[in-house]
């Protein structure tokens, strides 16, 4: 398992684990690390199956399997308490991790879900089906080149096209086994919040973040999650698209820190 820990200068700081979306790579969170490191020990990791030389995933691979990987990470690092932040798929990993933690002495202090959903939206299904068709019938390069259209605002793409193309070239060169991408997509598309998961999440502080211009996941999905979890805190940003952590890092980082530092202060005051 590939992971990195970025320790805070505050020795007593709490841990925060960042989990990426479908791409699965911890480097997705690079724009967040320094900001979060001021108050937290930051952990990023790569999800199973997303490397060029990765082992082939089981055909029935699920979010629970991805959550078990995080349980292993917690054991390796001997982390007992932590905040968990997940982007789309990463948020669902956190949700299933909450279930596994019910039988553990480890504690999730909060879960932040960015651009998530309760069940797959018809529009998101259409986007994923298009990406699957691109990969299956056209190839890796078409799949990778099209990815930015689902993740970033048009103006952001225009302003960052050179860096974006360099990044895409690396992704094409390091693309994982096709079967793993299909397996991960299938697991994501069929995921729904079950009653057991909802019950576990009702015991954890929950933060929801969405963006109005998200082309991949309609922001209304986060309002539906808010209805399902009335106690959850929801913030909807006007712009930033699906990968808001990349396109609006300063705004996102400030928002996330406000939530998590407040929660940490409340915990300290109560102790």
C-alpha positions as CSV (number, residue, x, y, z in Angstrom):
1,X,0.0,0.0,0.0
2,X,1.4,3.4,-1.0
3,X,0.7,6.2,1.6
4,X,2.3,9.4,2.9
5,X,2.0,11.1,6.2
6,X,2.5,14.8,6.5
7,X,2.9,15.6,10.2
8,X,1.8,18.8,11.8
9,X,4.2,20.8,13.9
10,X,1.5,20.4,16.6
11,X,2.5,17.1,18.1
12,X,-0.9,16.6,19.7
13,X,-2.8,17.3,16.5
14,X,-5.5,15.0,15.3
15,X,-5.2,12.9,12.2
16,X,-7.0,13.6,9.0
17,X,-7.2,10.9,6.2
18,X,-7.9,12.1,2.7
19,X,-9.5,9.7,0.2
20,X,-9.6,10.4,-3.5
21,X,-12.4,9.7,-6.0
22,X,-12.5,7.4,-9.0
23,X,-8.8,8.1,-9.9
24,X,-7.8,6.7,-6.6
25,X,-4.4,8.5,-6.2
26,X,-3.5,10.4,-3.0
27,X,-1.7,13.1,-4.9
28,X,-5.2,14.4,-5.9
29,X,-5.1,16.2,-2.5
30,X,-1.8,18.0,-3.0
31,X,-3.5,21.5,-2.9
32,X,-4.9,20.7,0.6
33,X,-1.8,19.3,2.4
34,X,0.0,22.4,3.5
35,X,-3.2,24.1,4.7
36,X,-4.5,21.1,6.6
37,X,-1.0,20.4,8.0
38,X,-1.3,23.6,10.1
39,X,-3.8,21.8,12.4
40,X,-3.7,18.1,11.5
41,X,-1.4,15.2,10.8
42,X,-2.4,14.6,7.1
43,X,-2.5,11.1,5.6
44,X,-3.0,10.5,1.9
45,X,-2.9,7.1,0.2
46,X,-3.5,5.3,-3.1
47,X,-6.5,3.1,-3.4
48,X,-6.2,-0.5,-4.5
49,X,-6.1,-1.3,-8.2
50,X,-5.2,2.1,-9.5
51,X,-1.6,1.6,-10.4
52,X,-0.2,0.4,-13.8
53,X,1.2,-2.8,-12.2
54,X,-1.7,-3.3,-9.8
55,X,-3.1,-6.7,-9.1
56,X,-6.4,-7.5,-10.8
57,X,-9.4,-6.7,-8.5
58,X,-12.1,-9.2,-7.8
59,X,-15.1,-8.8,-10.0
60,X,-17.3,-8.2,-7.0
61,X,-15.0,-5.6,-5.5
62,X,-17.0,-3.1,-3.5
63,X,-16.8,0.0,-1.3
64,X,-16.6,-2.3,1.7
65,X,-13.3,-3.7,0.2
66,X,-12.0,-0.2,-0.2
67,X,-13.0,0.6,3.4
68,X,-11.1,-2.5,4.6
69,X,-8.0,-1.1,2.9
70,X,-8.4,2.0,5.2
71,X,-8.8,-0.2,8.2
72,X,-5.4,-1.8,7.3
73,X,-3.9,1.7,6.9
74,X,-5.2,2.7,10.4
75,X,-3.5,-0.4,11.8
76,X,-0.2,0.2,10.0
77,X,-0.1,3.8,11.3
78,X,-1.5,3.0,14.7
79,X,-4.2,5.7,14.4
80,X,-7.0,5.5,16.9
81,X,-8.9,8.7,16.2
82,X,-9.2,10.6,12.9
83,X,-11.2,12.8,10.6
84,X,-12.0,11.4,7.2
85,X,-12.5,13.4,4.0
86,X,-13.6,11.8,0.8
87,X,-14.2,13.1,-2.7
88,X,-17.2,11.3,-4.3
89,X,-16.2,7.7,-4.3
90,X,-13.8,8.5,-1.4
91,X,-16.8,9.7,0.6
92,X,-18.5,6.3,0.1
93,X,-15.4,4.6,1.4
94,X,-15.8,6.7,4.5
95,X,-19.4,5.8,4.8
96,X,-18.6,2.0,4.7
97,X,-15.6,2.6,7.0
98,X,-18.1,3.9,9.5
99,X,-19.8,0.5,9.5
100,X,-16.6,-1.4,10.0
101,X,-15.6,0.9,12.9
102,X,-18.7,-0.2,14.8
103,X,-16.8,-3.3,15.7
104,X,-13.5,-1.5,16.4
105,X,-12.1,0.7,19.2
106,X,-11.0,3.2,16.6
107,X,-13.1,6.4,16.2
108,X,-14.0,8.5,13.1
109,X,-14.3,12.0,14.5
110,X,-16.0,13.3,11.4
111,X,-16.8,12.5,7.8
112,X,-16.7,15.0,5.0
113,X,-18.3,14.0,1.7
114,X,-17.6,16.2,-1.3
115,X,-19.9,15.9,-4.3
116,X,-21.5,12.7,-3.2
117,X,-25.0,11.1,-3.5
118,X,-27.4,8.7,-1.9
119,X,-27.9,6.7,-5.1
120,X,-26.6,7.2,-8.6
121,X,-28.3,10.1,-10.4
122,X,-29.5,9.5,-14.0
123,X,-27.2,12.2,-15.3
124,X,-24.2,10.8,-13.5
125,X,-25.1,7.4,-14.8
126,X,-25.1,8.8,-18.4
127,X,-21.7,10.4,-17.8
128,X,-20.2,7.2,-16.5
129,X,-21.7,5.2,-19.3
130,X,-20.1,7.6,-21.8
131,X,-16.7,7.2,-20.1
132,X,-17.0,3.4,-20.1
133,X,-17.8,3.4,-23.8
134,X,-14.8,5.7,-24.5
135,X,-12.5,3.4,-22.7
136,X,-14.0,0.2,-24.1
137,X,-14.4,1.2,-27.8
138,X,-12.0,4.0,-28.3
139,X,-9.2,3.5,-25.9
140,X,-7.2,4.8,-22.9
141,X,-6.2,8.1,-24.5
142,X,-9.7,9.2,-25.3
143,X,-10.8,8.2,-21.8
144,X,-8.1,10.3,-20.2
145,X,-8.4,13.3,-22.5
146,X,-12.2,13.5,-21.9
147,X,-11.9,13.3,-18.1
148,X,-11.2,17.0,-17.7
149,X,-14.6,17.8,-19.2
150,X,-16.3,16.0,-16.3
151,X,-14.1,17.4,-13.6
152,X,-13.3,21.1,-14.3
153,X,-15.0,24.3,-15.4
154,X,-14.4,25.3,-19.0
155,X,-12.6,28.5,-18.1
156,X,-10.3,26.6,-15.7
157,X,-9.4,24.1,-18.4
158,X,-8.6,27.0,-20.8
159,X,-6.3,28.6,-18.3
160,X,-4.5,25.4,-17.3
161,X,-4.4,23.5,-20.6
162,X,-0.6,23.1,-20.7
163,X,-0.3,21.7,-17.2
164,X,-3.4,19.6,-17.8
165,X,-2.0,18.0,-20.9
166,X,1.2,17.1,-19.1
167,X,-0.8,15.5,-16.3
168,X,-2.9,13.6,-18.9
169,X,0.2,12.3,-20.6
170,X,1.4,10.9,-17.3
171,X,-2.0,9.3,-16.6
172,X,-2.0,7.6,-20.1
173,X,1.5,6.3,-19.5
174,X,0.7,5.0,-16.0
175,X,-2.9,3.8,-16.7
176,X,-4.0,0.8,-14.6
177,X,-5.3,-2.5,-16.0
178,X,-8.5,-1.8,-17.9
179,X,-10.4,-4.5,-16.0
180,X,-9.6,-2.6,-12.7
181,X,-11.1,0.6,-14.0
182,X,-14.2,-1.1,-15.2
183,X,-14.5,-2.9,-11.8
184,X,-14.1,0.3,-9.8
185,X,-16.6,2.1,-12.0
186,X,-19.1,-0.8,-11.6
187,X,-18.7,-0.7,-7.8
188,X,-19.2,3.1,-7.8
189,X,-22.3,3.0,-10.1
190,X,-24.1,0.3,-8.1
191,X,-23.3,1.9,-4.7
192,X,-26.3,3.0,-2.5
193,X,-26.5,3.9,1.1
194,X,-28.0,0.9,2.9
195,X,-29.8,1.0,6.2
196,X,-26.8,-0.3,8.2
197,X,-24.6,2.4,6.7
198,X,-27.2,5.2,7.4
199,X,-27.4,4.0,11.0
200,X,-23.6,4.1,11.4
201,X,-23.4,7.6,9.9
202,X,-26.0,8.9,12.2
203,X,-23.4,8.5,15.0
204,X,-20.7,10.6,13.3
205,X,-20.5,14.4,12.6
206,X,-21.2,14.7,8.9
207,X,-20.2,17.5,6.6
208,X,-21.4,17.8,3.0
209,X,-19.8,20.0,0.3
210,X,-21.1,20.5,-3.2
211,X,-20.6,22.8,-6.2
212,X,-23.5,24.3,-8.2
213,X,-21.5,23.9,-11.5
214,X,-20.5,20.3,-11.0
215,X,-21.2,18.7,-14.4
216,X,-20.7,15.1,-13.2
217,X,-22.8,15.0,-10.0
218,X,-25.8,17.4,-9.8
219,X,-25.5,19.4,-6.6
220,X,-29.1,18.6,-5.7
221,X,-27.8,15.2,-4.7
222,X,-26.1,16.8,-1.7
223,X,-29.4,18.4,-0.7
224,X,-30.9,14.9,-0.8
225,X,-28.2,13.7,1.5
226,X,-29.0,16.6,3.8
227,X,-32.6,15.5,3.9
228,X,-31.4,11.9,4.8
229,X,-29.1,13.3,7.5
230,X,-30.8,16.4,8.9
231,X,-28.0,17.0,11.4
232,X,-25.4,17.2,8.7
233,X,-23.8,20.5,7.8
234,X,-24.1,21.4,4.1
235,X,-22.2,24.0,2.1
236,X,-22.9,24.6,-1.6
237,X,-20.2,26.6,-3.5
238,X,-21.2,28.5,-6.6
239,X,-18.3,27.3,-8.7
240,X,-15.4,24.9,-8.8
241,X,-17.0,22.0,-10.6
242,X,-16.5,18.3,-9.5
243,X,-12.9,18.7,-8.7
244,X,-13.4,21.8,-6.5
245,X,-10.4,20.8,-4.4
246,X,-8.2,21.4,-7.4
247,X,-9.9,24.4,-9.0
248,X,-10.8,26.4,-5.8
249,X,-8.3,25.2,-3.3
250,X,-8.1,28.3,-1.2
251,X,-11.9,28.6,-0.7
252,X,-12.2,24.9,-0.2
253,X,-9.4,24.6,2.3
254,X,-10.7,27.6,4.4
255,X,-14.2,26.1,4.5
256,X,-12.9,22.6,5.5
257,X,-10.6,24.0,8.2
258,X,-13.4,26.1,9.6
259,X,-15.5,22.9,10.0
260,X,-12.8,20.6,11.3
261,X,-11.0,23.1,13.6
262,X,-14.4,24.0,15.2
263,X,-15.1,20.4,15.8
264,X,-11.7,19.8,17.3
265,X,-12.2,22.8,19.6
266,X,-15.6,21.5,20.7
267,X,-14.1,18.1,21.5
268,X,-11.3,19.7,23.5
269,X,-13.7,21.9,25.5
270,X,-15.8,18.9,26.3
271,X,-12.9,16.8,27.6
